[in-house]
Amino acid sequence: MSAIPLDPTEGGLNVPVKPTATLEDVTSEVFDYVIVGGGTAGLALAARLADNHNVTVAVIEAGGHQVHTYGSIMLSAQFGREHRNEALAWQHKTTFQPNLGREVPWARGLGLGGSTSLNFLIFHEPPKVDLEAWENLGVEGWGWDTTHKAVKRATTFHPPTPEDAERLGWKFKEEEFGSHGPVHLSMSKITTAGEDKIRDTFLNLGARMNDNPAGGDLNGWNSFPSTIDPKNNTRSFGALAYFLMKQNRTNLKILTRATARKVIFKEGSGDLEAEGIEFDYNGAVHTVKAKREVIISAGAIRSSALLEHSGIGNKDILEPLGIKTLINNEAVGENVQEHAIGSVSWETNKEKYGLESLESMLNKDYAMQNVALHKEGKGLFLTQINNIGWFPLQHLTSPERMAELISKEEARIAQDLADPKKNRPGLKEQYEQQLQLLKDPKAVECEYLCVPAFMPAPEGGADSNKSYVSLVCGLNHPFSRGSIHIKSADPLVDPSIDPRYFDHEFDLELLVEMYKYGRKLAQSEPLKSIIVQEMNPGPNVVTDEDIKASIRKDLSTTWHTVGNCAMLPRDKGGVVDNSLKVYGTKNLRVCDISVLPLHVASHTQSLAYALGEQLSHILLLEKIQGDFMTHLGKK
């Protein structure tokens, strides 16, 4: 989507924020819990721990704390605008990807709230079958019931009016949603650029309207809420939800602009005991100390890198860099999985049907009018991405084509498992679960997002006098596996990111099938009537090979990176156990989506919040048990 030409602060929130902690605040005290990263999971964890006034918590965050003052962040229609802003996003990029012929930008949120300040605001949970796959791999305590309750604790759902529910074609069960959590969820108050026509066309071609998308079954066409607070129609994200509204707590100290360098361990034998974090602040190195636990919540890209800088990882990677190996675990930084996306886009008949897309606001005067309308609860800045279809492969293609694709992938898996350089502990079991999901008509492999904009934005920007709609096609359970590893002993140097896009061609073939089905939709009513022309990939893209070339050109990150600190049994590729504790340590944990062992059919912010919420329960329960045993010992 092209950037709306507004001052970035236009439409931001003027919420008074006290200065975050000083350097002396965090270096002069020993805290119960030290958390690296004030992002999605990290802030949720910190705030929930600090709800207990008998504990002290310190957070060090590499970014700033004024994210909410940016209208380009707070107004939902500007999703994606600040991904290239170095003040708000880590400017990561992948290594050269041979199957794409290029590097891929991998921006991630920088500042309080992490990537919840930059994401597309889509909020929903993964299907039950995906979490059952985790359990089949040996994960315990993170099934549907546990994560669903944790998500409900994090959220407050504001039901749509009956009129809005009817417009969205949505029936919902309010009991499936949270009612007292700090993250606000609501539905869009407007429909733009033919979203309803896409929905109705899917239904005409045999899709079902999912009446309970929050109940653990995503199959069909869904309407999901967004992380929007309806009180002021602005983004509800980690910083506002978990810190800014409760910033007067004296037992929670957050130091921003501080970058972690490594975990510090006590001298001794046996399992390692973390006692603090070494960090960089204004060019000097300092330390923050912990009595009980150190928790790494640095985000999916940087958490495994921090473990490696701390001496936990593959010795063959660490020792050439001069880093002493304290725990040799070859799984650290491996098993990287990333959703892959591409888009089919059309120009729609703006004049005949009165359709509007976000490109209308490329006209600055019109954008300013909509800023004013937004303050009245009206206008295009209310736009959300609420409409998403989730389907099994069986829905998109013929049984013969599906059988052919699966047969080819099974052969490729056998080839990988026979190669000592590619096979690793637990990979066989992961692929078995993925193949089972692929063949299960209740599981959903393919995602279609309906976006009222031209995606990807063309060079030079789209025409503000026209309207567009896009179907973003998403691959949910990639078979390709990549890695994230440090390449320097300097902790301030970005790690090497290699997702190995389309290393398994099945991932690319699946996206081709999704593109073809998207074109089938465009030839079906009622969508067909509102389309003027296909804009992407375009009428000259005809064959499967043409489509593959287009996907390679357009593919982007989804900001849904998982797996590199996997929660699995250690002998099956695990880095952390079921309590998120790093194997071989007494009190070091990882709490972000890098611990997810196998990818899910879901946008991941719900799970990030759930991780923070649930780990706070685990830690506080352990504290209570420990305090009780200490009390008994004194008697």
N, C-alpha and C positions, 0 to 999 in steps of 0.2 A: 504494500500500500504506500502511496506517495505521502510525504510528510506534509501535514497541514501547516501553512505559513503563519504561525502565531508565535508571539513571545512565549518561551517555555513556561514562564510563571503565570501566564494568563489562565485563570481558572483554578489556581492552586489554593490550598487551604491555609488560612492564617491562624494556625493553632499555636498558641504560645508554647515554646519548648525551652526548658531550662538547659543550660549547658550540661553536657554529659560529664562523666567523671574526669577528674584531673589525673595526671600521671601519678601524683603522690597518693591519690585515693586508692589506686589499685596496687601500688608497690609497697605501701606502708602497712598493709594488713594481710593476714593469711585468711583466705576465704574457705568456706566449706566446699564450694563448687566453683571451678573456673571453666568457662565455656569459650571456645574459640569460634567466633562467628556469630553475629547478631542478625542472621538471616531468618528464613521461614521457620525451620525447626528449632534453631538456636534460641530465638527470642521467645517462642512458645515455651520451651523448656525452662529458660531463665525466669520468665514471669511466673510460671506455675510453681517452681521451686521457691521463689521469693514470696509467694502467697503464705508460706509458712514463715512466720516472723522469727522463728528460732534458728534459721539458717541464713548464711550470707552467700551472695552470688556475685561473681565478677564476670563480665563479658568483654572480650576485646574484639573489635570490629575494624576491618581495614578501611571501610568507607565512612561516609558522613552520616548525619542524623537529620538533615533538613529535606529529605526526599519529598515529603508531603507538600512542600511549598511549590512544586512544579505542577502547573496545570497539564503539562504534557504527560505527567504520570497519573494525575488524579481524575482526568476526564476519560471515560472508558473508550470513546471513539478514537483516541490517540494511541491506542495500544501499538507497541512496536516502535514508537518514534525515537525513544532515547537509547536504543541498543548500541548506537555508535558514540554515545556521550561518555567520554573517559571518566567524568566525575560521577557517573551513575552506574557504569557497567564495566566489568572486567573485559578487556578487549582481547580475549583469547582467540586463537584460530588453530585449526587442525594442521597436522603435517600434510604434505602433498598427498592427495588421494588418487591413486592410479586409476581407479574405476570411475572417477569423475574428471580427471585431468586438471585438477585445481585444488587449492586449499579452501576451507570453508570457515567463515567467521563463526565463532562460538561465544558470543557475548553472554555474560551472566551478571545478575544483580550485584551491585556494589553499594553498600550502605545498609542502614537498619531496615529490616524487612526483606533483604535479599531480592531474589527474583520475583517475589510477589509484588514488587513495585514496578516490574517491567512486563509481566506476563499478559496474556490475552484475557485474564479475569475469569476463565472458564473453571467451573467448580463442579466436580462430581467424583464419585468413588469408583474403584475398579469392580468388575463383576466378581461374584463369589468364586466362580471356577478358577479364576486367576490366583486367588489367595489359597485355594485348595491345592493348586500346583506347588506353591511354596511349601505347604505342609507335606506334600509328597516327597519333597526334597530334604525333609528333616527339620524344617522351621517349626517351632512350637510357640504358641502364645501370640501369634499375629494373624489369626484367621479372621473371617468376616465379622464375627460378633465383637471381637476385641477392637478392631480398627474402626468399625462402624460407630461404636460407642465413643471412641476417642475423637472421631470427626464431629460427632454431635456435641461433645463437650467444647469443641473449638468454635462452634458456629451458632448463629441465630438466623433462622430463615424467616423472611418476611413474605407471606403468601401474596400472590398476585390478586388483583381484583377479579371478580367473576368475569368481567368483560375482557380483561387481559388474558385470563386463562382460556377463554373461548377463542380469542384471536390466535393464541399460540397452539390451539388444539390440544391443550394439556389438561390431563387429570393427574392429581398427585395425592399422595398420602402424607399429610402434614406430620404424622407421628414418626416418619422416617428421618425428619430433619431436627437439628438442634434448635433450642429455643432460648438459651441463656449464655451462649458463647460470645467471645469478643469479635469474631470475624462475621461480618454481616453479608447475607446472601439475599438477592432479590432478582426479579425477572425484568426483562426489557419492557418499556412502556410504549415502544414504537416498533413497527415492522417496516423494513426498507428493502428496496431493490429486488423484490420478487422472492423473498425468502419463503413466503407461504406457497408460492407456485412450485418451488423445489420440493417442499414437503409433500404437497399434494401429488406431485409426479412420482415421487418415491412410493407413496401409498398406492397409486394407481398401478404401479409395476409390481405390487405384491408385498411391499414392506408393511409391517404392522406399526401402529402408533403405540409406543410404550407408555402405559399408564402409570408405571411405578419405577422410573429410572433410578431412584435413590434406594431401591430395595435389593440391589445386588444382581440385577439382570439388565444388561444394556441393549440386548438384541432388538433392533428396530429403529424407528425414528423417535428421537428424544428431544425434549426441551429441558435444558438445565439452567439453574440459576447462575448468576455471576457474582463475583465478590464486589458488590456495589451496596453501599449504605443508602437506602432510599430516603433517609432524612435529608441528605443534601445531594444525592445522586452522584457521589464520588467513590473512588476506589477504596475499598476496605482491605488493608494489607497488614503484614506483620508488625510494622512499626506503630501504626495507629492502634491496632488491635491489642497488642501485648505490651507496649511500652509507653507511648506518648500519653495515653489516657490514664496511666498509673505511674507517672514518673516521680511521684513524691515518696516512693518507698526508699527508706534509708538503707535497707539490707540488699539492695541491688545496685551495683556500680557498673556502668558501661563506658568503656573508653573507646572512642572512635579514632579513626586515622592511625590505628595500631595494627601492624601486620605480624602474625605469628611466624616464628622462625623454626622452632622445634619444641618438642616436649622434653622436660627435664625429669630425669628419674633419680631416685635415691640409690645410693650405693648399697649393694647387698647381693645375696644369692637367691635363687628361686625366681618366681614370677616377678616381673618388673613392677615397681611401685612409682607411679607418677607423682611428682610433688609440685609441678608448676609448668609454666609456659615461658619460654624466652621469646621476646617480641621486639620489633623495630618500631621506634616512635621518634619522629623528627630526626631520623638519621642516626640515632643512638640505640644501643641494645639494652633492654631492661628485662625484668623478671616479675611475674605475678605468681604467688604461691597458693597451693590448695591443700587443705587438711584431708578432705575426703576423696574427691573425684576430679579428674580432668576430662572434659568432654569436647571432642573435636566435632564441630558443626560448621565446617568451612566451605561446604558445598560440594557437589559431586565431583567437581574437577580438582579442587584443592585439598580435600581431606586425605586422599590416598597419598598425595605428594607430601603432605605434612608428616604422615606416618613414615615415609621413606627418609625424609630429612632427619627424623628422630631415631633412625636406625632400625626401623621395622619394615621389612620387605625382602625382596630377592637379593641375596648377597652378590649375585653376579651383576646387578645393577648398581648397588650401593658402593661396593668396595673399589671399583675403578674410579669413583668420584671422591674417594678418600673418606667415606662415611663408614664408621664402625658398625657392623651388623650386630644388633642386640637380640633381635628375633628374626630368624630366617623364615619368611613366609612368602613363597613365590606367588601366592594369590593376590597380594596387595597390588592394586593398579591394573589387574587383569579383569576379564569378564565384562568389559564395557559394552553396554547396549544402549542404543539411541533410536528413538522413533525417527523415521524418515518421512518427509512430506514433499509433495509437489501439488500443482494447482491446474485445474481446468477453469478458464474464465471466459465470460461472455459479455458483450455489450447488450444492454437491455433497452427496450423502447421507452425512453423517458417521456417523450411528448404524448404518445398515445395512452400510456397507462399511468402517467404521473409518478413514475418510479424515481427514487433518489438513492444515490449511493454516497459513500463518504467523499468521493472525488468532488462533490459539489462544494466542499469546504476548502478546496484548493484555491478558490476565490477568497482572498483575505477578508474583504468586506462582508461576504456572506458568512465566513467563519466567525467574525466578530458578532454578527447578528445572532448566531447560534450560541455563542458564549452568553449573551444576554438572555436568550431563551432558556438556556440551561438553568439559570438562576430561578426561573419560574417553573422548572420541572418540565420543560418542553424542548423540542429541537433535536437535531441530529447528534449532538453530543451525548444523548441518552443511548446511543446505539450500543448494543451488546451482541456477543456471539452466543446465542442461546440454543440454536438449532443444529443438532448433530445427529448423523445417522451412524449406527454401528451394526455391522453385518458379518456373518461368517462367509468364508470364501464361496460356499455353496450357493449363496444368494446372487453372486455376481457372474458366475461362469458356468459352463456345462459340466456335467459329471466327468466326461471324458477329459476335458482340459484340466480339471482339478486333479484327476488321477495322474495325468501326465506330469503336472508340476510337482506333486508330492513324491512321485517315483524318482524324479530327477534329484529332488532334495534329499531323499533317503540315500541315494547313491553318493551324493556329495558328503553327507554326514559320515557314511562308512569310510570314505576316503580320508576325512579329517581324523577320525578316530584311529585309523591305521598309521597316521603320521606322528611320530614321537614329538615333532616340533610343534604340532597343533593340538594334539590331545593333552588334556590336563585333568587332574582329579575333579570329578563331578560333572564334566562336560557331557558325557554320555547320558547321565540322568536328566540333565537340563533339556537336551534335545528330545529325549523320550517324552517329557512333559509337553514340550512345544508341539511335537507331532500329534500328540493326543488332543491338544487344544485345537489344532488345525483341522482335525477330522470331526470335532465335536460340533454339531449344528447349534448348540447352545452357547458356544464360545464365539467371541467376535474378534476377527482378525483385521477387519477393514473399517476405517473411520472416514466419514465425510463431514467436514465442517462447512457450513454455509456462511460466507463472509460477504457483506454488502460493499465490496470494493474490488478493484483490479489487482489480483495477486498472481505472481509477483509483479510489483510495480514496474512498468516499462522504463527504459532509459529515457530520461528527460521528463518523466512523469506522465500521468494519464490526463485525458482531456476533461477539464472541470465542467464542461457543458454537456457531458454525456454521463450515463449511469452504467454501472457494471455489477455483476455478481460472480462470485467464484465458489467453486467446490474445492476445498483443500483436501487432498487425498492423503491419508495417514496409514502407515504400516505399524501395527501395534506390537507384534512379537517378532522382532528381527532375529534371523538366524546368524547374521554376521556378528562377530565378536571383535572388539578392539582393546586398546590399552591406554592408560595414562600413567606416565612415569617421569620422574625428574630427569633432567639432562645436565644439571649443574649442582655443585655443592652449595651454591648461593640460594638460600630460600626465597629470595626476591625475584629470581628468574622463573618465568612461567614454565610449567611442565610441558612435556611433549605429548600431544593429544592425537591419537591415531584410532579413530572409530572403525576404520577399515570398511567404509561404506561399500555395500554390494559385493563384499568378499564372497558371500553366498548369493549367487545370481537369483535365487528364488525371491529375495527381497525386491529386486528390481522387476522381476516378472510379475510379482503381485501388484506392484504399483501400475504396471502396464494394464493389467486387467481392470484396475480401478479407474484409470483414465478412460478406457473403452466403455465401461459402464456409465461413466459420467456423460460421455457423448451420446449414449443410448438415451439417457434422460433428456438430453437436449432435443432429441427427435420425437419426444413424447409430450403429450399435453398434461397439464396446462403450461408447462415450462416453454414448450416450443413456440407458443404464440407471442411470448414477450421478448424472445431473443432476436437481436438484429444480426449479430455475427459472433463467431468464436474468435476470441482474442488470443488465448493461450491454450494449448500449444500452437493453434492456428491451422487454417485449412490446408497448408502445404505439408503438414505433418500427418502422414497417412499410415505407413506400415508400423509394425511393432518396433522395428529398429529405429524408425523415425521418432517414435514416442520415447524409446529408451534414451536417445540422444537429447531430447527435450528435458527429460527428467534429470539427466546428468548435469545439464546446464543450470537448471532451476533449483535443484534440491537445496534445502536449508536445514539447519538444526531446528529441533522442536523445543530445546531447552529442557529435555526430559532424560538426562543422562543418569543411568543407574549401573550398579553391579560391581564397581571397582573396590568396594570394601564389603563384600558380600556377607550377609547373615546366613551362614550355612555351617554344617559340621566341618570342623577343620580339615578332615581327611577328604572332604568333597569340595574343596576350594573356598572354605570359609575364612574370613578375616575377623569377624565378630561373632559372638554367640547370640543366643536368643534374648539376652539382656543387653545386647549391643556392646558388650565388653570385648575389647581386643584380646584375642588369644595370646596367652603368655604374659598377660599383665594382671595386676590386682585391681586396678581402679582407673583404667583408661577406656573410654567409650567413644563410639562414633555415632552421631545422631543427625543424619540427613539422608537423602534418597540414594546416596552411594551404597547404602547397606541393602537395598532391595536386590534380591538374588536373581530374579527372573522378571523380565519386563511385563507390564500389565497394560490392559486396554483402558487407559485412563490418562487424563491430564494429572500431573503428579502433585499439585500443591496440596490436595486433600491429604495425601499420604505423608507429606512433609509435616503438616500440622499434627497429624495423628502420631507421628514419631515423637515429636516434642511433648505432646500431651501424655503419651503412654510411658515414655521414659521417666517423666517427672513422677508418675505413680510408682514405677519400679524403684527409683532412687529413694523416694520418701518412705516407702515401705521398708527398704533395706535399712534406712536410718533408724526408723522406729524399732526394728528388730535388733539392730546393733546397740542402740541406747538401752534397750530392755536387758540385753545380755550383759552389758557393762554394769547396769544397776544391780543385777543379780550377783555379779562377781564381787561387788563391794559389800554385800551382806555377809 
